[in-house]
Amino acid sequence: MGPLGFTLTKEEWLDRHRTGDLQYQELNWEDPTTRQYGHAAIVVGTQVQRATYKGNDVPGGRFRMTQVAIQSGGNWVLAGVHLSPMAERA
């Protein structure tokens, strides 16, 4: 369940991007760190965003992001992403 009390299905999550209902004005990484374990790598950092959904501001623009990448056929491939909302700075 998300911080606003609902969970999106995979299709609902993808549709908000496909339709253009979700618009990012800013999307940045802060302080990413990478740890590599053989053919896998974990990247942890802070995603900072300003966005609108159907013209309304999206609250909570800071997320702890973890990305998992693996080597496949000589290329790095994103295998997973996790976002957790962070408290806004005062």
Backbone as CSV, one residue per row, in Angstrom:
resi,resn,N_x,N_y,N_z,CA_x,CA_y,CA_z,C_x,C_y,C_z
1,MET,0.845,-1.172,0.000,0.000,0.000,0.000,0.891,1.236,0.000
2,GLY,0.552,2.240,-0.793,1.326,3.461,-0.882,1.022,4.436,0.245
3,PRO,1.775,5.534,0.303,1.609,6.491,1.393,0.258,7.195,1.376
4,LEU,-0.446,7.178,0.261,-1.765,7.810,0.184,-2.887,6.793,0.341
5,GLY,-2.543,5.550,0.708,-3.559,4.558,1.031,-4.024,3.694,-0.123
6,PHE,-3.279,3.648,-1.211,-3.673,2.777,-2.314,-2.429,2.212,-2.984
7,THR,-2.631,1.138,-3.722,-1.558,0.503,-4.474,-1.960,0.443,-5.933
8,LEU,-1.019,0.773,-6.817,-1.275,0.687,-8.253,-0.865,-0.685,-8.762
9,THR,-1.631,-1.212,-9.703,-1.202,-2.409,-10.416,-0.081,-2.012,-11.365
10,LYS,0.600,-2.987,-11.915,1.665,-2.704,-12.882,1.109,-1.893,-14.051
11,GLU,-0.041,-2.294,-14.586,-0.630,-1.583,-15.728,-1.014,-0.136,-15.369
12,GLU,-1.568,0.059,-14.164,-1.921,1.421,-13.736,-0.669,2.287,-13.609
13,TRP,0.404,1.712,-13.073,1.652,2.452,-12.923,2.202,2.842,-14.294
14,LEU,2.188,1.887,-15.237,2.686,2.173,-16.585,1.787,3.169,-17.312
15,ASP,0.460,3.043,-17.152,-0.480,3.928,-17.851,-0.308,5.391,-17.483
16,ARG,0.039,5.697,-16.235,0.189,7.106,-15.864,1.344,7.744,-16.618
17,HIS,2.308,6.932,-17.061,3.404,7.428,-17.883,3.006,7.446,-19.357
18,ARG,2.341,6.390,-19.818,1.943,6.291,-21.228,0.999,7.415,-21.639
19,THR,0.049,7.747,-20.764,-0.971,8.741,-21.098,-0.468,10.172,-20.998
20,GLY,0.663,10.373,-20.310,1.157,11.728,-20.096,0.493,12.417,-18.919
21,ASP,-0.358,11.689,-18.163,-0.996,12.280,-16.990,0.034,12.673,-15.937
22,LEU,1.133,11.900,-15.842,2.207,12.202,-14.904,3.286,12.960,-15.657
23,GLN,3.583,14.171,-15.227,4.583,15.021,-15.873,5.659,15.392,-14.857
24,TYR,6.919,15.137,-15.200,8.028,15.522,-14.332,8.590,16.856,-14.794
25,GLN,8.723,17.804,-13.855,9.399,19.051,-14.136,10.864,18.969,-13.719
26,GLU,11.153,18.096,-12.760,12.516,17.891,-12.274,12.621,16.453,-11.791
27,LEU,13.731,15.799,-12.127,13.975,14.426,-11.688,15.487,14.257,-11.596
28,ASN,16.011,14.233,-10.369,17.459,14.194,-10.150,17.838,13.121,-9.147
29,TRP,19.093,12.661,-9.251,19.715,11.780,-8.265,20.594,12.634,-7.363
30,GLU,20.595,12.345,-6.065,21.533,12.954,-5.137,22.317,11.853,-4.446
31,ASP,23.617,12.033,-4.337,24.509,11.166,-3.559,24.357,9.669,-3.847
32,PRO,24.369,9.262,-5.125,24.284,7.823,-5.387,25.580,7.114,-4.981
33,THR,25.448,5.936,-4.410,26.598,5.085,-4.122,26.355,3.727,-4.763
34,THR,27.423,3.132,-5.277,27.315,1.859,-5.982,28.190,0.820,-5.301
35,ARG,27.628,-0.367,-5.107,28.376,-1.517,-4.607,28.211,-2.630,-5.642
36,GLN,29.343,-3.144,-6.131,29.296,-4.199,-7.132,29.644,-5.529,-6.494
37,TYR,28.870,-6.553,-6.857,29.049,-7.911,-6.364,29.082,-8.839,-7.573
38,GLY,30.261,-9.057,-8.125,30.375,-9.903,-9.305,29.589,-9.323,-10.470
39,HIS,28.559,-10.044,-10.905,27.758,-9.613,-12.046,26.503,-8.844,-11.632
40,ALA,26.491,-8.370,-10.386,25.359,-7.579,-9.894,25.887,-6.302,-9.255
41,ALA,25.069,-5.261,-9.304,25.422,-3.990,-8.667,24.176,-3.418,-7.998
42,ILE,24.398,-2.791,-6.845,23.333,-2.135,-6.098,23.682,-0.650,-6.041
43,VAL,22.747,0.189,-6.448,22.928,1.639,-6.388,21.872,2.200,-5.449
44,VAL,22.321,2.958,-4.441,21.415,3.563,-3.473,21.654,5.068,-3.486
45,GLY,20.587,5.845,-3.528,20.700,7.295,-3.513,19.348,7.912,-3.219
46,THR,19.268,9.202,-3.420,18.028,9.934,-3.202,17.527,10.467,-4.536
47,GLN,16.281,10.153,-4.882,15.645,10.720,-6.066,14.862,11.949,-5.609
48,VAL,15.136,13.069,-6.249,14.430,14.316,-5.938,13.609,14.680,-7.165
49,GLN,12.312,14.928,-6.954,11.449,15.211,-8.098,10.443,16.315,-7.795
50,ARG,10.059,16.980,-8.849,8.884,17.848,-8.852,8.035,17.334,-9.987
51,ALA,6.763,17.046,-9.701,5.910,16.444,-10.717,4.470,16.899,-10.536
52,THR,3.695,16.710,-11.609,2.259,16.946,-11.561,1.557,15.711,-12.108
53,TYR,0.363,15.451,-11.578,-0.481,14.380,-12.086,-1.811,15.011,-12.455
54,LYS,-2.128,14.951,-13.745,-3.332,15.590,-14.283,-3.404,17.056,-13.855
55,GLY,-2.231,17.722,-13.876,-2.166,19.142,-13.576,-2.066,19.504,-12.111
56,ASN,-2.129,18.524,-11.206,-2.039,18.776,-9.765,-0.655,18.406,-9.256
57,ASP,-0.098,19.227,-8.354,1.210,18.930,-7.781,1.199,17.583,-7.073
58,VAL,2.271,16.832,-7.264,2.449,15.558,-6.576,3.222,15.837,-5.288
59,PRO,2.672,15.469,-4.137,3.371,15.739,-2.874,4.535,14.776,-2.649
60,GLY,5.438,15.180,-1.766,6.533,14.280,-1.358,7.537,14.046,-2.443
61,GLY,8.419,15.002,-2.684,9.341,14.917,-3.807,10.686,14.300,-3.525
62,ARG,10.869,13.626,-2.377,12.155,12.998,-2.054,11.929,11.514,-1.752
63,PHE,12.710,10.667,-2.423,12.579,9.224,-2.259,13.945,8.593,-2.115
64,ARG,14.077,7.641,-1.193,15.264,6.790,-1.143,15.068,5.773,-2.251
65,MET,16.030,5.699,-3.171,15.909,4.790,-4.304,17.020,3.755,-4.257
66,THR,16.628,2.500,-4.463,17.580,1.410,-4.610,17.356,0.786,-5.981
67,GLN,18.421,0.699,-6.748,18.360,0.046,-8.056,19.265,-1.183,-8.027
68,VAL,18.791,-2.251,-8.628,19.574,-3.478,-8.752,19.816,-3.706,-10.243
69,ALA,21.083,-3.840,-10.608,21.440,-4.087,-12.006,22.246,-5.377,-12.090
70,ILE,22.112,-6.079,-13.207,22.878,-7.301,-13.435,23.520,-7.229,-14.813
71,GLN,24.617,-7.947,-14.977,25.241,-8.042,-16.287,24.591,-9.186,-17.045
72,SER,24.176,-8.880,-18.266,23.536,-9.875,-19.120,24.042,-9.671,-20.543
73,GLY,24.703,-10.657,-21.070,25.226,-10.544,-22.428,26.218,-9.405,-22.606
74,GLY,26.977,-9.101,-21.555,27.978,-8.039,-21.636,27.435,-6.647,-21.350
75,ASN,26.130,-6.509,-21.146,25.520,-5.214,-20.855,24.954,-5.208,-19.443
76,TRP,24.861,-4.021,-18.850,24.188,-3.866,-17.565,22.701,-3.674,-17.821
77,VAL,21.877,-4.438,-17.109,20.424,-4.415,-17.267,19.788,-4.121,-15.907
78,LEU,18.837,-3.201,-15.889,18.139,-2.884,-14.651,17.205,-4.033,-14.296
79,ALA,17.412,-4.624,-13.117,16.616,-5.774,-12.706,15.537,-5.407,-11.700
80,GLY,15.723,-4.313,-10.967,14.725,-3.942,-9.969,14.953,-2.541,-9.448
81,VAL,13.856,-1.911,-9.006,13.898,-0.570,-8.431,12.958,-0.548,-7.229
82,HIS,13.393,0.086,-6.161,12.530,0.281,-4.989,12.615,1.741,-4.568
83,LEU,11.461,2.357,-4.332,11.380,3.739,-3.863,10.675,3.781,-2.517
84,SER,11.221,4.549,-1.588,10.580,4.774,-0.295,10.521,6.275,-0.060
85,PRO,9.349,6.823,0.264,9.258,8.269,0.511,10.071,8.680,1.717
86,MET,10.683,9.859,1.615,11.482,10.427,2.704,10.769,11.675,3.215
87,ALA,10.972,11.993,4.461,10.405,13.221,5.027,11.037,14.426,4.352
88,GLU,10.239,15.443,4.110,10.745,16.684,3.521,11.656,17.390,4.509
89,ARG,12.699,18.025,3.983,13.608,18.796,4.832,12.933,20.085,5.257
90,ALA,13.223,20.496,6.476,12.631,21.735,6.991,13.347,22.952,6.455
